[in-house]
Structure formats: C-alpha cells, structure tokens
Amino acid sequence: MSEQVKLTSAEKFDLITRDLDEVLGSDLIKGILEKDERPLRAYWGTAPTGRPHVGYLVPLTKIADFLRAGVEVKILLADIHAFLDNLKAPIELVRHRVQYYRMILTAVFHAIGVPTDRLEFVVGSSYQLTEAYNMDNYRLCASVTEHDAKKAGAEVVKQVSSPLLSGLLYPGLQALDEQYLGVDFQFGGVDQRKIFTFAELYLPRLGYAKRAHLMNAMVPGLKGSKMSSSDSGSKVDFLDSPKDITKKIGDAVCAEGEVEGNGVLAFARSVLFPISRLRNESAEMGAPPREEDGASRPLTHPEAPKGALLSIIRPEKYGGNVHYTDYASLEKDFAEKRLHPADLKKAVSTAINTLLEPVQKFYQTSEEFQKVKNEAYPEEAPVKKPKKEKKVNPRFAHLIPKSKGGTAESEEAAAAAVEAEKTEQVEASGKENPNPADNSKVGLENLKIDDVETTVGKSKDEDAQV
Ligand SMILES: N[C@@H](Cc1ccc(O)cc1)C(=O)O
C-alpha cells in the first residue's frame, strides 16, 4: 500500500485480521499497534515439498494485507521441515525445491500485485543448524511429551502406519522458528492450528514469549475435497496451461443450484474475490501494481463498472452480462439458478488464466526457471520412453491371476501390477514418496524395536494439554 494513506491502529488491526478463519492472541497484536513504537513482525512458512498450487493464493493475498498495514513479513522456506515430514522432499532435491519455491512465489506475488522488495525470504537451514538453535531443540525435546508432539503434527505431518522420529521433531522446530525469526505472530492455514497452540504452550517453557497466531481457511479442492498436491485433478498448478486450467475447471464439482461442496464457488469466494478486491483497492490507494507484472489488469471484463470483482459474460438470451461486486450476490444467484454452472466456470477459468498469465510468461521466457523446475521435480522432465515390452516386476506378480485367460479381470490385474511397478520407479527416482512409512528402503523393515525388552515404565506425567 502507498505510504500516503495513514491508517489508525484500529484500521490496521481490521486489515490484518480481515477474512481470516481464526486469530489467537489479538490483544498482543492490538497492543503493539496501539503503542506504535515499532512495526509488527510476522512470518509465513512453507515447506518446499510438492509444487505449490493455486490454493497458495489465499495466504499470499493475505500477506498483501499485512504489508499494507505496515507489518514486516518474512517468508520462511522451511527446507529442513520438507524432509522431516516423511521425506516429502528427498534431501538431495530439497535445495532445488527451495529455489523453485522462491521463484514461483516471487512470480505469483508480482502477479497479484504484492511488492516483493518488502518481503524477506529466509531459508530454514540458514539458522536451524546453528548451535543455539540445536541446543534449544534439545531443550525442547526434554520438555515436550511424545503425545503432544504427535498430536501437534497430526494435521500437517503425513500420518503413516510406521511414523518416523523426524515427524515428532517437526512441530518443535516450527515453534522455535517463531523465536529465531523474531516475530510477533505466525500466519498459516487452519491446518497449522495444533502446531500453533503447541508453540503457545511450549515456547514460554523455554523462557521465550508466546506469539500470536493468525489462520486462513483452507481452499477446498475443485472436486469438493481439500485441495491437495497429490491429486492433480483437484488442484490447479501455477504453471498449468490455459487449456489445462479450463479443462480442470470444466471437470470440477459444480452442480446447478448447489452451493455446498461446490469447488468452483469456493474458489471464487476464497481466491478470486479477494484478489480482485486487492487490485481495486491498490488502484484506489494510488499504488497500482507495476505494469510489467501484469497485475494491474482487472480480473473482470473490460467493460465492468468500477467496484466489480467478477464478471459473468453471456449472451442476452441467457440473461446477459452480470458484474458482481460481492461474493454473496454471486452465491445467491447460483443457489437460485439464475447463474448456470457453465457460465460460472467460464468466468472462473478466464479470471484464473488472466491472473496466471504473467507467471506462465515468466516461466516460458526464463531458461533458469525451467532448469530449476526440472531439477526440483526431475520426474516431470520429459523423458523419452524406450519402446520395450512391459515386464512385470516379480514383486507384484501376485496381482496377476494364475490362468492367462485374457479376461477383463486378468488384464486389470496386469495393469495394476504395471502401475504398481511404475509407482515404485517413481519413488526410486526421488519423487515425493507416496508411502514413506514403507521403511524397507532405509532397511528398517526387520527392526522390531517392540521386541526389545524395556525397563522404562509408563510415565506418570500427565501430557500437557495442547
Ligand atoms: N508447517 C508448514 C510449514 C512450516 C514449517 C516451518 C515453519 O516454521 C512454519 C511453517 C506447512 O505445513 O507447510
């Protein structure tokens, strides 16, 4: 935001907390704003695992509000967390993923009109390997119960049948980050809530201040469930082509008149309306985004009136054009069947394509960016498939019925075996490990720790309430 507009502390507080799902510690934030002696400091962390998808637009847009309210924001690229979480990012790929995240997030920030010169990117390992941080980690480990660590990570760390110790360390390191990044509040999705309350409980036990926590709602996937990196049909990647985007939106769950579980409406509400509003506000406040970023282009139709946030363009005989200035009216029209799913889908895919055009242009014109992407996600680089007969891995031979009758069933089983084999190859190639709990790859499968007799009795200590 322009420095020309001076906000009161109450206005700043409203801007910082608008559209959020939950705020813990608002008094702490108000206190610093009212004192007005120094800027508020905050961070948002992301672990560079799978490729970021358009669901990230929600926190990134919110960060724009923080900056306008004068908050100093750090973006943590949590490389160590990326492999602590069940090796989601294999150690040898993680530095490339850090680079990829930095580049794509910067491009997206520009596309939505957020000036990145006021953001500070910090890589987790730049301070998480220091003596002081490690000693604090050990101190924390000597205070946190296993129960609390497990519970804190339950919605963030991948839950598997044979959990690794690294997943238990994850919440503790995230709590320490608040101290080491020197912030007043941490911002993240509501999925981080248990880690946030864990940090509120445990940081003071190490003698550190309890921080405030701000949470955004999660964006539902296009199929009505949570938007997830592992289900490519339910998410839109920042680098998906306009054609792919139109197809994904076209296939999304969007039954006529149904608001509940409607992925397209949810996307419009949580992503498009806020970004559109941000653009309008920037223009009004005399701080339009830089022309070269493409972020000054409205997501609405060129003929849309001032204040419009999303335009439905359709022939007169189907009701003519409508320009919505708020989400509630769009939802109402949809619920009352005055807005057809096909028209909504068209408007949403046009808006996403407009929004992402500068990101994709940057990708297409930057050889460095392309190189980084291929290094970070090597299995996605085009590989020439050698033409050879599909052999079935003996490990999966049990999926093939004994009789080679050529029935549909046996073909299905053979396909399943080939599929299983492919999955294994993908895992071996360093792709995000879909089932890292299968510890056979690290030679742990025969280690039956439970067989070892233990002299340690059950702790009588009550687990702290997280
Ligand atoms: N837990 C965050 C990543 C993160 C890691 C460390 C932090 O300090 C903050 C955030 C996620 O789910 O992506």
The ligand as a Gaussian input file, in Angstrom:
#p B3LYP/6-31G(d) Opt

LIG

0 1
 N        4.019000     -26.486000       8.606000
 C        4.069000     -25.685000       7.399000
 C        5.449000     -25.353000       7.001000
 C        6.214000     -24.624000       8.055000
 C        7.419000     -25.115000       8.520000
 C        8.144000     -24.437000       9.493000
 C        7.633000     -23.266000       9.991000
 O        8.329000     -22.598000      10.952000
 C        6.421000     -22.760000       9.530000
 C        5.729000     -23.449000       8.569000
 C        3.349000     -26.445000       6.267000
 O        2.523000     -27.251000       6.512000
 O        3.623000     -26.249000       5.115000

